[in-house]
């Protein structure tokens, strides 16, 4: 028999999958309840609204991301290592919260129109600031090129990493760490083959 906490988690897992697949606006409480196998009115025993479910899903994702990014910034390491570790942290969070990452990517503009989600503006700035600190430190250290716009680089790298949730499936032969190494190398060294 499922415990009440298990039912709550089942509802959140199901809701997250539906929000990621259909979008927050297009997903109804009835659809979530049908997928979970309960009456839609029973959902309100666990959550006061659809937005409360989205809030919990997104908040958990952002807390995890913030905590991992703080550890990366606290390191005594050069910018190249910190960029690699930022990519690893991002990929690990995306793997741990795949639906939340997609919801955030796909629906952040919609959610910002709802007062409850005003905190997403600050969260987005914190993510950007973290990446920019690492990029700007790399420029200052002479490790990264200084002729490119740091904000454009941040967006390209962040979106490449976060959108990998749609296609990347880690395996024993190609784990997240390998993707992070390859992404770091691609971002910093480019596609040009190295001379002998």
PyMOL commands that set and color helices and strands:
alter all, ss='L'
color gray80, all
select helices_A, chain A and resi 4-22+29-36+40-43+50-74+79-96+98-112+115-117+119-141+150-166+176-189
alter helices_A, ss='H'
color red, helices_A
deselect
rebuild
show_as cartoon
